[in-house]
């Protein structure tokens, strides 16, 4: 048998103390001086010594009833304490001698039998329990004995005990369930189910019998009958969580998640704190992406299982998806206390603060993510974007250059650190320069990476646009033509050339030709429709312009240029209200302060045009 290896039984210590009372104590060895095998061997030896000494003490105690009472009390207290502490080997030795001392006490015999079961001595326990059951016929003793019979492969004797108990008490749930299990294990499933049905008749409000019948049907592969049995169990006993769980799992496995959710929901109204069903409800709702509905259940489950960190992470994600950012931050901060080095928690907190436009707090969290994390690269990109925004705000508010310096330092470090991300960080750097109107620096930031492998067509468009802003039209045209040479049917490239000429007010016929070429390739493209509409406006054909721009707006309703063009058209038509509406929409799409100032100026001009001249004089 496996002995408790963490300490030597206190009986040996007591005996050792008594025998050495008048001797000079030798240095006491530490447990760390011994191997686990040595400690276990010492435990065995200690128990043998203690058992022999106790045997002598029991014999000596019988000479006096008061001595018997004193020793019996002492042995019981120590035996019970051994059971509580999990030292079953010591408990078995103590109760063995205790029942020798007090042979007629059935309570002590039960304790002894249980201690023998705990140390794996089923045969010894069986002998004790057989005598005890023969004299007492106590149901609990019978159930323990039947369990021991099952453990020593005497299944028929176990069945006999269960039947005896049921003959006296037909409502004994344990006897009925264990008998049915025993029959099912003996491949007598039909008899097992019949037994459970008979028990259900005698105890009509108990759903356990139908539940176990359902489990047997499951083992037999008879799923419809299992479902029926679990439903009966739920009907008889609505608060039986096992039946609800079993039925829900089957429905989930059959992808009938909506039915499973209804069953869980109904049950949780009666038993709101059943953690196993709450867990299934949270998992199922999460799987079906019903995030708003899952939050109350996840909150309740988190209150019941405060140590469940995985659940808290899931709850934090749910709060984030539901835009409940303060709640999400609170959850992730609590988790960060338990796992301060977690890159995922740092990333979640950084991302939430970024979503809330609390950029400085976000940067602090992202900046703590270690370089060996899989989230390090993306956090570096997000930091660059936020630093760029802060630096642009600083520039337009005419404050210090603190954020500009921080941004440029960060992005230049990342350009050197991430060879494969040079283009992406260059785009961010260029975007900053563009946002503060420093187009030459923006252009040069893109030019230094235009020979990189991942410098895509979209990057070429962006560089060409910067060339346009610097009035380097030849360079812009050459770059776009290089795209067309490789992709002759690239509609956006043809459209770029046409719109560029429109903005410059040059070669209008050529511009129209380019735009028409683009339109033939991609007739439903909103950006090309916008270019055509702007061509008609430049030619003074306002109705045609409006038709094309409205088509463009339907295709791309949030494009800044299309909104600005529609505002200009409606102003031309003296429809000031609609013109203002489009400018207000455009204002929501602004990325750069320069665009914002332009739109604000247009709105002021619009308000001025709306007021009659006589009123303006007043």
C-alpha positions in Angstrom: 0.0 0.0 0.0 1.1 3.6 -0.7 2.1 5.3 2.6 2.1 9.0 3.4 5.6 10.1 2.5 5.7 13.6 3.9 6.1 12.7 7.6 6.8 9.8 10.0 3.6 8.8 11.9 3.2 10.6 15.2 2.8 7.3 17.0 6.4 6.4 16.4 7.4 9.9 17.5 5.5 9.5 20.7 7.1 6.1 21.4 10.5 7.4 20.5 10.1 10.3 22.9 9.1 8.0 25.7 12.0 5.7 25.2 14.5 8.5 25.0 13.2 10.6 27.9 16.4 10.0 30.0 19.0 10.0 27.3 21.0 12.8 25.8 19.2 13.6 22.5 21.2 12.9 19.4 21.2 15.4 16.5 17.8 15.1 14.8 18.1 14.3 11.1 16.1 16.4 8.6 13.6 14.8 6.1 15.6 16.5 3.3 18.5 14.1 4.2 16.4 11.1 2.9 15.0 10.0 -0.5 11.2 9.5 -0.9 11.8 5.7 -1.0 13.8 5.9 2.3 11.0 7.9 4.0 8.4 5.5 2.8 10.4 2.6 4.2 10.8 4.4 7.5 7.0 4.9 7.6 6.4 1.2 7.1 8.9 0.3 9.9 7.3 3.0 12.1 3.9 1.6 11.6 5.0 -1.9 12.5 6.7 -0.8 15.6 3.7 1.4 16.6 1.3 -1.5 15.9 3.3 -3.9 18.1 3.5 -1.3 20.9 -0.2 -0.6 20.7 -1.0 -4.3 20.8 0.9 -4.4 24.1 -0.9 -1.3 25.4 -4.3 -2.8 24.5 -3.5 -6.0 26.4 -2.3 -4.0 29.4 -5.4 -1.7 29.4 -7.9 -4.5 29.6 -7.1 -4.9 33.3 -9.0 -1.7 34.1 -12.1 -0.2 32.6 -10.9 3.3 33.2 -7.7 2.5 31.4 -9.7 1.1 28.5 -11.9 4.2 28.3 -8.8 6.5 28.4 -6.9 4.6 25.7 -10.0 4.2 23.6 -10.6 7.9 23.6 -7.0 8.7 22.8 -6.9 6.2 20.0 -10.2 7.5 18.5 -9.1 11.1 18.6 -5.7 10.3 17.0 -7.3 8.0 14.4 -9.9 10.5 13.4 -7.2 13.2 13.1 -5.2 10.9 10.9 -8.2 10.4 8.6 -8.7 14.2 8.4 -5.1 14.7 7.6 -5.1 12.0 4.9 -2.7 9.7 6.8 -4.9 6.7 6.2 -2.2 4.1 7.0 -1.8 5.4 10.5 -5.6 5.7 10.9 -6.0 2.0 9.8 -3.5 0.9 12.5 -5.1 3.0 15.2 -8.7 1.8 14.4 -7.5 -1.8 14.1 -6.4 -1.8 17.8 -9.3 0.4 18.8 -11.9 -2.2 17.6 -9.9 -4.9 19.4 -10.2 -2.8 22.5 -13.9 -2.0 22.0 -15.2 -4.8 19.8 -18.9 -4.1 20.0 -18.9 -0.5 18.8 -20.4 -0.5 15.2 -19.5 3.1 14.7 -15.8 2.3 15.3 -16.0 -0.7 13.0 -17.3 1.5 10.2 -14.4 3.9 10.8 -12.0 1.0 10.7 -13.5 -0.4 7.5 -13.3 3.0 5.8 -9.7 3.4 6.8 -8.9 0.0 5.3 -10.7 1.0 2.0 -8.6 4.2 1.9 -5.3 2.3 2.1 -6.5 -0.2 -0.6 -7.1 -3.2 1.7 -10.5 -4.1 0.3 -10.3 -7.7 1.4 -9.7 -6.7 5.0 -12.5 -4.1 4.8 -14.9 -6.7 3.3 -14.4 -9.0 6.3 -15.2 -6.2 8.8 -18.2 -4.9 6.7 -19.7 -8.4 6.2 -19.9 -8.9 10.0 -21.2 -5.4 10.6 -23.9 -5.7 7.9 -25.0 -9.1 9.1 -25.6 -7.7 12.5 -27.0 -4.3 11.7 -28.6 -4.5 8.2 -27.9 -0.8 8.0 -28.4 0.5 4.4 -25.3 2.7 4.4 -23.1 -0.2 5.6 -24.7 -2.4 2.9 -23.9 0.2 0.2 -20.3 0.4 1.3 -20.0 -3.4 1.3 -21.6 -3.7 -2.1 -19.1 -1.1 -3.4 -16.2 -3.2 -1.9 -17.7 -6.4 -3.5 -17.5 -4.6 -6.9 -13.9 -3.6 -6.2 -12.9 -7.2 -5.6 -14.8 -8.5 -8.7 -17.7 -10.1 -6.7 -20.3 -8.4 -8.7 -23.1 -10.9 -8.0 -22.7 -10.4 -4.3 -22.9 -6.6 -4.9 -26.2 -7.0 -6.8 -27.5 -9.2 -4.0 -26.9 -6.5 -1.5 -28.5 -3.8 -3.6 -31.6 -6.0 -4.1 -31.8 -6.6 -0.4 -31.7 -2.9 0.3 -34.4 -2.2 -2.4 -36.7 -4.9 -1.0 -36.8 -3.0 2.3 -36.6 0.5 0.9 -37.7 0.8 -2.8 -36.9 4.5 -2.7 -33.2 4.1 -2.0 -31.7 6.0 -4.9 -28.1 4.8 -4.4 -29.0 1.1 -4.3 -31.2 1.4 -7.5 -28.5 3.4 -9.4 -25.6 1.2 -8.4 -27.6 -2.0 -9.2 -28.5 -0.6 -12.6 -24.8 0.3 -13.2 -23.8 -3.2 -12.1 -26.3 -4.8 -14.5 -25.1 -2.5 -17.4 -21.5 -3.5 -16.7 -22.6 -7.1 -16.9 -24.0 -6.4 -20.4 -27.5 -6.6 -19.0 -28.6 -3.2 -20.2 -32.2 -4.1 -20.7 -32.5 -5.3 -17.1 -30.6 -2.2 -16.0 -33.1 0.1 -17.7 -36.1 -1.9 -16.4 -34.7 -1.6 -12.9 -34.5 2.2 -13.3 -38.0 2.4 -14.6 -39.3 0.4 -11.6 -37.5 2.8 -9.2 -39.0 5.8 -11.0 -42.5 4.4 -10.4 -41.7 4.3 -6.7 -40.1 7.8 -6.6 -42.0 9.7 -9.3 -40.4 13.1 -8.6 -36.8 11.9 -8.8 -35.2 12.5 -12.2 -32.0 10.6 -11.4 -33.4 7.3 -12.6 -34.3 8.6 -16.1 -30.9 10.4 -16.1 -29.0 7.2 -15.6 -31.2 5.4 -18.1 -30.2 8.1 -20.6 -26.5 7.4 -19.8 -27.0 3.7 -20.5 -28.8 4.5 -23.8 -25.9 6.7 -24.7 -23.4 3.9 -24.0 -25.6 1.7 -26.3 -25.5 4.3 -29.0 -29.2 4.8 -28.9 -29.2 8.6 -29.0 -32.9 9.4 -29.6 -33.8 7.2 -26.6 -31.1 8.9 -24.5 -32.5 12.3 -25.4 -36.0 11.1 -24.5 -34.8 9.9 -21.1 -32.9 13.1 -20.3 -36.0 15.1 -21.2 -38.1 12.9 -18.8 -35.5 13.5 -16.1 -35.7 17.2 -16.6 -39.5 17.1 -16.6 -39.6 15.1 -13.3 -36.9 17.2 -11.7 -36.4 20.6 -13.4 -33.5 21.4 -11.0 -31.5 18.3 -11.9 -28.4 19.9 -13.5 -26.9 16.6 -14.7 -29.9 15.9 -17.0 -29.8 19.5 -18.4 -26.0 19.2 -19.0 -26.3 15.8 -20.7 -29.2 16.9 -22.9 -27.4 20.2 -23.8 -24.2 18.4 -24.7 -26.0 16.1 -27.2 -27.8 19.1 -28.8 -24.5 21.0 -29.1 -22.8 17.9 -30.7 -25.7 17.9 -33.2 -25.2 21.6 -33.9 -28.6 22.4 -32.4 -27.1 25.2 -30.3 -30.3 27.3 -30.2 -32.2 24.5 -28.5 -29.4 23.9 -26.1 -29.3 27.6 -25.2 -33.1 27.6 -24.5 -32.7 24.6 -22.2 -29.8 26.2 -20.3 -31.7 29.5 -20.1 -34.8 27.9 -18.6 -32.7 25.9 -16.1 -30.6 28.9 -15.0 -33.7 30.9 -14.1 -34.3 28.3 -11.3 -30.6 27.6 -10.5 -28.8 30.8 -11.5 -25.5 29.8 -9.8 -24.9 26.3 -11.3 -21.4 26.8 -12.5 -21.4 23.7 -14.8 -24.4 24.9 -16.7 -23.2 28.5 -16.7 -20.0 27.3 -18.2 -21.9 25.5 -21.0 -24.1 28.6 -21.6 -21.1 30.9 -21.8 -19.3 28.6 -24.2 -22.4 28.1 -26.5 -23.3 31.8 -26.6 -19.7 32.7 -27.3 -19.5 30.1 -30.1 -22.7 31.6 -31.7 -21.1 35.1 -31.3 -24.1 36.3 -29.2 -21.7 38.5 -27.3 -24.2 40.9 -25.7 -26.3 38.0 -24.3 -23.3 36.1 -22.9 -21.9 38.9 -20.8 -24.4 38.6 -17.8 -23.7 34.8 -17.6 -20.0 35.3 -17.9 -20.1 37.9 -15.1 -22.0 35.6 -12.8 -19.7 32.7 -13.5 -16.7 34.9 -12.9 -18.1 35.9 -9.5 -18.6 32.2 -8.6 -15.1 31.2 -10.0 -12.9 34.2 -9.2 -9.7 32.1 -9.7 -10.7 31.1 -13.3 -8.3 33.4 -15.2 -9.3 32.0 -18.6 -12.9 33.0 -18.0 -11.8 36.5 -16.9 -9.8 36.9 -20.2 -12.9 35.8 -22.1 -15.0 38.3 -20.1 -12.6 41.1 -20.9 -12.8 40.3 -24.6 -16.6 40.3 -24.4 -16.6 43.7 -22.7 -14.2 44.9 -25.5 -16.4 43.6 -28.3 -19.5 45.2 -26.6 -17.6 48.6 -26.4 -17.7 48.4 -22.6 -14.2 49.7 -22.3 -14.0 50.7 -18.6 -15.3 47.2 -17.6 -12.8 45.6 -20.0 -9.9 47.7 -18.6 -10.9 46.8 -15.0 -10.8 43.0 -15.8 -7.5 43.1 -17.7 -5.9 45.2 -15.0 -6.9 42.6 -12.4 -5.5 39.9 -14.5 -2.3 41.8 -15.0 -1.7 41.7 -11.2 -1.8 37.9 -11.4 0.3 37.8 -14.6 2.3 41.1 -14.9 4.5 39.8 -17.7 1.6 38.7 -20.0 2.1 40.1 -23.4 -1.5 39.4 -24.4 -2.9 41.4 -21.4 -0.6 44.3 -22.1 -1.7 44.2 -25.8 -5.4 44.1 -24.8 -5.0 47.1 -22.5 -3.0 49.0 -25.2 -5.6 48.2 -27.9 -8.6 49.3 -25.7 -7.0 52.6 -24.7 -6.1 53.1 -28.4 -9.8 52.5 -29.3 -10.8 55.1 -26.7 -8.2 57.5 -28.2 -6.3 57.6 -24.9 -3.1 57.3 -26.8 -0.6 58.1 -24.1 -2.0 55.3 -21.8 -2.1 52.9 -24.8 1.6 53.6 -25.7 2.6 52.9 -22.1 1.1 49.4 -22.3 2.3 48.6 -25.8 5.8 49.7 -24.8 6.0 47.0 -22.1 5.6 44.2 -24.6 8.9 42.3 -24.8 10.8 42.0 -28.1 10.5 38.2 -28.2 6.7 38.4 -28.2 4.7 37.6 -31.3 2.7 40.9 -30.6 5.8 43.0 -30.5 5.8 44.0 -34.2 2.2 45.0 -34.3 2.5 46.9 -31.0 5.4 48.8 -32.5 3.3 49.7 -35.6 0.4 50.9 -33.4 2.7 53.0 -31.3 4.1 54.6 -34.4 0.6 55.5 -35.6 -0.4 57.0 -32.2 2.8 58.9 -31.8 2.2 60.3 -35.3 -1.3 61.5 -34.3 0.0 63.1 -31.1 2.8 64.8 -33.0 0.4 66.2 -35.6 -2.0 67.5 -32.9 1.0 69.1 -31.2 2.1 70.7 -34.5 -1.3 72.2 -35.3 -1.8 73.5 -31.7 1.6 75.2 -32.0 2.9 73.6 -28.8 6.3 72.1 -28.2 8.0 69.5 -30.4 8.1 66.8 -27.7 5.8 64.3 -29.5 7.4 65.0 -32.9 10.8 64.1 -31.4 9.4 61.0 -29.8 7.6 59.9 -33.0 10.7 60.4 -35.2 12.9 58.6 -32.7 10.5 55.6 -32.5 9.9 55.3 -36.2 13.6 55.6 -37.1 14.5 52.9 -34.5 11.9 50.6 -36.0 13.1 51.3 -39.6 16.5 50.0 -38.5 15.1 47.2 -36.4 12.6 45.7 -38.8 14.2 45.2 -42.2 11.0 43.5 -43.5 8.8 46.3 -42.2 10.7 49.2 -43.7 8.0 50.1 -46.2 5.2 50.1 -43.5 7.1 52.3 -41.1 8.1 54.6 -44.0 4.4 55.0 -44.9 3.6 56.0 -41.3 6.6 58.4 -41.4 5.4 59.9 -44.7 1.9 60.2 -43.4 3.1 62.3 -40.5 5.0 64.7 -42.8 2.0 64.9 -45.1 -0.3 65.6 -42.2 1.8 68.6 -41.2 2.1 69.8 -44.8 5.8 68.9 -45.2 5.2 67.1 -48.6 8.9 67.1 -49.7 9.9 65.1 -46.6 6.8 62.9 -47.0 7.9 62.2 -50.6 11.5 61.5 -49.7 10.4 59.1 -46.9 8.7 57.0 -49.6 11.3 57.3 -52.2 14.0 55.7 -50.0 12.0 52.4 -49.9 10.6 52.3 -53.4 13.0 49.5 -54.4 12.0 47.2 -51.6 10.3 44.0 -52.6 7.1 44.7 -50.7 6.7 48.2 -52.2 3.3 47.5 -53.8 1.2 49.2 -56.4 -0.7 51.0 -53.6 2.5 52.4 -52.4 3.3 53.7 -55.9 -0.1 55.4 -55.9 0.7 57.1 -52.6 4.1 58.2 -53.8 2.6 59.5 -57.1 0.1 61.5 -55.0 2.9 63.0 -53.0 4.7 63.9 -56.3 1.5 65.7 -57.4 1.4 67.7 -54.1 5.0 68.8 -54.8 4.0 69.6 -58.4 6.4 66.9 -59.7 4.0 65.9 -62.4 6.5 64.3 -64.7 7.7 62.0 -61.9 4.1 61.2 -61.0 3.1 60.4 -64.5 6.1 58.2 -65.1 5.4 56.2 -61.9 1.8 55.6 -62.9 2.8 54.7 -66.5 5.1 52.1 -65.0 2.1 50.5 -63.4 0.1 50.6 -66.7 3.0 49.0 -68.6 2.8 46.0 -66.3 -1.0 46.1 -65.9 -2.6 47.6 -69.0 -6.1 47.0 -67.6 -5.5 48.7 -64.3 -8.5 51.0 -64.1 -7.3 53.0 -61.1 -4.0 53.8 -62.8 -5.9 55.2 -65.9 -8.2 57.1 -63.5 -5.3 58.6 -61.6 -3.8 60.0 -64.8 -7.2 61.5 -65.8 -8.0 63.0 -62.5 -4.5 64.5 -62.2 -5.0 66.4 -65.4 -8.4 67.6 -64.2 -6.9 69.0 -60.9 -4.3 70.8 -62.9 -6.9 72.0 -65.4 -4.7 70.8 -68.3 -5.5 68.7 -71.4 -9.1 68.2 -70.6 -9.8 66.0 -73.6 -6.9 63.8 -72.6 -8.2 63.6 -69.1 -11.6 62.6 -70.4 -10.0 59.9 -72.6 -8.1 58.4 -69.6 -11.2 58.4 -67.4 -13.3 56.8 -70.2 -10.6 54.1 -70.5 -10.8 53.4 -66.8 -14.6 53.4 -66.9 -14.7 50.7 -69.7 -12.5 48.5 -67.5 -14.4 49.1 -64.3 -17.8 50.7 -65.0 -19.2 50.3 -61.4 -16.2 51.9 -59.6 -17.3 54.8 -57.4 -13.9 56.6 -57.6 -13.9 56.6 -61.4 -17.5 57.9 -61.4 -16.4 60.7 -59.2 -13.6 61.6 -61.7 -16.1 61.6 -64.5 -18.5 63.8 -62.5 -15.7 66.2 -61.7 -14.8 66.4 -65.4 -18.4 67.4 -66.2 -18.3 70.0 -63.4 -15.1 71.4 -64.9 -16.8 71.6 -68.3 -19.9 73.4 -66.7 -22.2 70.5 -67.2 -23.7 70.6 -63.7 -26.6 68.1 -64.1 -24.4 65.5 -65.6 -21.8 66.1 -62.9 -24.5 65.6 -60.2 -25.7 62.4 -61.8 -22.2 60.9 -61.8 -21.3 62.1 -58.3 -24.5 60.7 -56.8 -23.6 57.3 -58.4 -20.2 57.6 -56.9 -21.6 58.5 -53.5 -23.8 55.3 -53.5 -20.7 53.2 -54.2 -18.3 55.0 -51.8 -20.5 57.0 -49.3 -17.6 57.8 -46.9 -14.9 59.0 -49.4 -13.7 62.5 -48.4 -13.2 63.8 -52.0 -16.6 62.6 -53.2 -18.3 64.3 -50.2 -16.4 67.6 -50.9 -17.3 67.4 -54.6 -21.0 66.9 -53.8 -20.9 69.9 -51.4 -19.5 72.1 -54.2 -22.1 70.9 -56.7 -25.0 71.6 -54.4 -23.5 75.0 -53.5 -23.4 75.8 -57.2 -27.1 74.7 -57.4 -27.8 77.0 -54.4 -29.0 74.0 -52.4 -27.1 75.3 -49.3 -28.7 72.9 -46.8 -27.5 69.8 -48.7 -24.1 71.3 -49.4 -23.6 71.9 -45.7 -24.8 68.3 -45.0 -22.1 66.9 -47.2 -19.4 69.1 -45.7 -20.4 68.0 -42.2 -20.1 64.3 -43.4 -16.7 65.1 -44.9 -15.6 66.6 -41.6 -16.1 63.2 -40.0 -13.8 61.5 -42.5 -10.9 64.0 -42.1 -7.4 62.5 -41.3 -5.2 65.6 -41.6 -5.6 69.0 -40.1 -5.0 70.7 -43.4 -8.1 69.0 -44.8 -10.1 70.0 -41.7 -9.1 73.6 -42.2 -10.1 73.5 -45.9 -13.6 72.1 -45.0 -14.1 74.6 -42.2 -13.3 77.4 -44.6 -15.8 76.1 -47.1 -18.5 75.9 -44.5 -17.8 79.5 -43.5 -18.0 80.6 -47.2 -21.2 78.6 -47.5 -22.8 80.3 -44.5 -21.7 83.6 -45.9 -23.3 82.9 -49.3 -26.6 81.8 -47.7 -27.0 85.2 -46.0 -28.6 87.9 -48.3 -26.2 90.8 -49.1 -28.5 93.3 -47.4 -28.3 91.4 -44.1 -24.6 91.1 -44.4 -24.4 94.9 -44.6 -26.5 95.2 -41.4 
